[in-house]
Amino acid sequence: MADPTPFHFDAVQLSNTNAYWAGLIANAMVHLGMRQVVISPGSRSALLTYAFSHHPELEAFPVLDERSASFFALGLAKQFHRPVGLICTSGTAVSNYYSAVIEARYSHVPLIVMTADRPHELRECHSGQTIDQLGVFAGYPRFEAELDFPEEEEASIRRLFQTLIEGFSRSTSRNAGPIHYNIPFRDPLHPTEGAALQPLSDLSAIMEEERVAVSGDPGGLSPPPCPEGLNGLIVVGHASPGDPQAFCEAIGGLSKKLGYPVFADALSPLRNFSDSNPYLVCGYDTILRNKEIAEALAPETIIQVGSLPTSKLLRNWLETYKVITYQVDPSDDNRDPLNRPVTPIRLSIEGWVAQLEPVVRKTEYAWARIWQSLESQFQNKLQDAFWGCDRVFEGKIPWQLSKVLPAGTPVFIANSMPVRDAEYFWAPNNNHHPIYVNRGANGIDGTLSTAVGITHQQDHAVLLTGDLALLHDSNGFLLKPWFKGTLTILLINNGGGAIFENLPISQTRDGFKDFFLTPQSIKWQAFLHGHGVPLMQAETWEAFTALLMEEPRKPGIRVIEIQTDPQTDVPFRKRLLSELAAGLKLDVAES
């Protein structure tokens, strides 16, 4: 937890009990470590808005659309790895947070949701702008409480602090996630004139007395087992660790000690820290398309770090082998969609590796070298194929990014086809790109708003997205006046939901275009002009790279549009993956 911060009040916050109560809440959140808050307008929440927006230790953002606000806060929390506040008024405004709360729950992102509400006597009687706000997010918050009505007595303040501390602690525990405080206010909802209240002089001391320290040590666990079997795999899906270097070095060290190759999704940091791991395998999806190789290389042990990668083909392959499986994740989540017999390790990978070091043994590396040979073949063949690919194929975009982006550039990848093409084609490098994605619930909700939050205060960052995902969250452009940084949006305009062209439903052409592809008639040039966002078009790879690397980049948001044709891209992708897989040779000399 952060160092205690002195409480701060001004005349407005001391003008009446409601204002003082709002000030107590704001000060408590700052005292616990909150540094950013996203606020949507409203009357019932007016005093909360004032208290949070005027605290000198808080960066406050006014955001009109609550759904956009919630995903923007989600992005901020992902980037800074600390809780971010959300404030809105009563009524249906609250329900607009729902999608982001779900995503935060499944991706373990600490959102502090604070919803103003009417008092009990104005509920269930058709009083305006009133809904049932307790339980509105179902079971998704890690903690939910309705705060007491504002009072000035020390006992009430202690109870307030205890509730705030408990929720904040839950949001940052090893089962981190969103929490919800419902905060009722009776009138007045604005500052009043008259004698100012006198706050208790020892509020910081009271806060510290009530504060609960939460340990990251899961406790009560027996010593973790040591992996067995020579022919093992380390499989790593989406991960956004606070220290990606340490995360990658821990996995790389484990790989070298056990002689296990590492299957790394592009949504983990591993592909961008390739020097940490000599047995990194990025082309596993393509390699496993070669049935002869897939059948010949049956694993004996699987170490799964976090969630499984995106690849359905990989999941199907793993499901065929009922082998010893270790799932390494500090949370209590069940991360096994394959319903295998597993041994859960409730630790971070860094913590587990540290405990294994004294007992782990060295092995022969023949198994790892077989996979290393296949990976090398795949990367060489892929590079030859893309060097000779002049057509604008959307699958080449993530490969190109992995090759040309300046070191350290953050990249947010939208769901649907971009995450899949990244898994297929993002090449290993040592450029330390932070990779972000909303893979808790895997929706396209809030794509732009999350990306803006993740890239706020970044010198240069990239959002890779399809047209529907960007349009679905187009109100995210309303964040532009408050955005500090440089964001380049790579807009793949393929005329709608092109991912459905890859699915069996595409064979049912009746209604397919209108209800699945759902092409939109938006004129991006005119739409973006209304938001003051420049649009550039890349019709060749040379133009794409030149625009991407353009210097100097001005602060703000810009869009590079890449027009693609799913009618040709879909068969080209299938043919490319099939040809790459068929060209791979199993190096029996290594076995």
TAGI-V882974 format. One record per residue. OMEGA is omega in degrees with one decimal (999 if undefined). Layout:
omega
OMEGA
OMEGA
This chain:
omega
-178.7
175.9
179.8
179.0
-179.7
178.4
-175.3
176.0
169.9
-173.6
-178.8
-176.3
178.3
-174.3
174.5
-174.4
179.2
-179.6
178.6
179.3
177.7
177.6
176.4
-179.1
179.9
180.0
179.3
-179.9
177.7
179.4
-178.9
175.6
177.8
178.8
179.6
179.5
-179.7
-169.4
172.4
-170.9
176.8
-177.3
-175.2
-178.2
-170.9
-177.5
172.5
179.3
-179.6
-175.3
-177.7
-176.8
-179.2
177.7
-174.2
-178.2
-176.4
168.7
-175.1
-178.8
173.0
-177.5
-173.6
-173.6
-175.9
179.0
177.2
179.7
-175.7
178.8
174.0
176.7
177.2
178.4
177.0
-179.1
177.0
-176.4
-171.7
177.9
175.3
-177.2
176.7
-177.4
174.4
-179.5
173.3
179.3
-176.9
175.6
-175.0
174.5
-177.9
-173.4
179.6
176.1
-167.0
-176.4
-179.6
177.3
177.6
179.7
179.7
179.4
-173.6
177.0
174.8
178.7
-176.3
172.0
177.2
-175.9
-179.4
-176.2
175.2
-177.0
174.0
179.4
-175.1
-174.3
179.4
178.8
178.7
176.4
178.6
168.1
-172.4
173.9
-178.2
172.8
176.0
-173.0
176.1
-177.7
-177.4
178.9
179.9
-177.4
-173.0
176.5
175.3
-179.7
178.1
178.9
169.2
-179.5
176.6
171.2
-176.0
174.6
-176.8
-175.2
-178.4
-179.3
178.8
179.7
177.0
179.4
176.0
-178.7
-178.6
179.7
179.5
-179.9
-178.9
179.4
-179.3
179.0
178.3
-176.9
-176.5
180.0
178.6
170.3
-174.7
178.8
-176.9
171.7
-174.8
169.9
172.3
-167.1
-178.9
175.7
164.1
175.0
6.2
179.9
-178.5
176.5
178.4
179.0
179.5
-177.5
179.8
175.2
175.2
-178.7
173.3
-173.1
-174.0
-177.5
179.5
179.5
177.6
-179.9
-179.0
178.7
-177.2
-172.9
-179.3
176.5
-179.6
-179.7
175.3
-179.6
-178.1
175.1
173.5
-178.4
173.4
179.6
-176.7
-178.3
177.1
-179.5
178.3
178.5
-179.9
-173.6
-177.8
178.2
167.8
-174.4
-173.8
176.5
-178.6
177.2
175.8
-177.0
177.7
178.4
-175.9
179.2
179.6
178.3
-177.6
179.8
178.0
179.7
177.7
178.6
178.4
179.4
-178.0
-179.5
-176.5
-174.2
179.9
171.2
-177.9
173.1
-172.4
172.2
176.4
-179.1
170.8
178.9
-165.7
-177.5
-178.9
173.5
-169.2
178.9
-178.9
-172.4
-179.0
-177.1
179.2
177.6
-179.8
-175.9
-175.2
-178.7
179.6
-179.6
-176.8
172.6
173.8
-172.0
-179.8
179.3
-178.9
-179.5
-176.6
-172.3
179.0
179.4
176.0
-177.3
177.4
171.3
-179.3
179.4
-177.7
-179.9
173.9
173.5
-175.9
-169.5
175.5
179.6
177.0
-179.0
178.9
179.6
179.3
-177.0
-178.2
-175.9
179.2
-175.1
178.2
-178.0
175.0
176.2
-175.4
179.8
-176.5
-178.4
177.5
-177.8
168.3
-176.8
-179.1
177.7
-178.2
176.7
177.9
169.4
-174.5
170.7
-179.8
174.7
-174.5
-180.0
168.5
178.7
177.9
-179.7
-179.6
-179.4
179.1
179.9
-179.1
-171.2
-176.4
-172.5
-175.7
-177.3
175.0
179.8
170.4
-174.4
-177.0
-179.1
-179.9
-177.9
174.8
179.4
177.5
178.0
178.8
178.1
178.9
177.3
-178.6
-177.1
179.0
-180.0
178.8
179.5
177.7
-178.7
-177.4
174.0
179.3
-177.3
179.6
-178.8
180.0
-179.1
-172.5
178.5
-179.7
-174.6
178.8
176.9
179.6
178.5
-179.1
-178.4
-168.0
-177.7
175.4
-178.3
176.2
-178.8
176.0
179.6
172.4
-176.1
-179.4
177.2
-175.4
-175.1
-179.2
-179.7
179.6
177.5
175.8
178.9
179.7
-159.7
-178.9
-172.3
175.8
-179.0
177.0
-175.5
171.2
176.2
169.4
-179.8
-179.6
178.9
174.2
-177.6
174.1
177.4
172.4
-180.0
174.7
179.9
168.7
-176.1
-176.9
-177.0
177.1
-179.1
178.9
177.2
-179.7
-174.1
177.2
-179.2
175.6
-179.1
176.0
179.8
-175.0
168.8
175.9
-172.5
169.9
-175.2
-178.5
179.6
179.6
-179.3
-179.0
-179.1
-174.4
175.8
174.3
177.1
176.4
176.8
-172.2
-178.4
-175.8
-177.2
176.5
-178.0
-180.0
-179.2
173.2
178.0
175.0
-174.0
174.4
-177.9
179.8
172.7
175.1
-174.9
-174.4
179.0
-178.9
174.7
-179.5
-172.8
-178.4
-178.9
-179.2
179.1
176.6
-169.1
-178.2
-179.0
-175.6
-177.3
-173.8
-170.6
178.6
175.9
179.4
177.1
-178.0
-177.7
-176.8
173.1
-171.1
-178.6
-178.7
-179.4
-177.4
177.3
178.8
177.9
-178.4
-179.7
-179.4
177.7
174.9
-178.6
179.0
-177.9
176.8
178.2
177.1
178.8
179.0
-178.5
-179.5
179.2
-178.8
-175.2
-175.5
179.2
-7.9
176.1
179.0
174.7
180.0
-177.7
174.8
-177.3
170.0
-177.5
176.1
179.8
177.0
-177.2
-178.2
179.7
176.2
-178.5
-176.2
177.7
179.2
179.8
179.9
-179.3
-179.6
-179.0
179.3
-179.6
177.3
-179.6
-177.5
-177.1
-178.2
-179.4
177.1
-177.1
-175.8
179.0
-179.5
-176.6
999
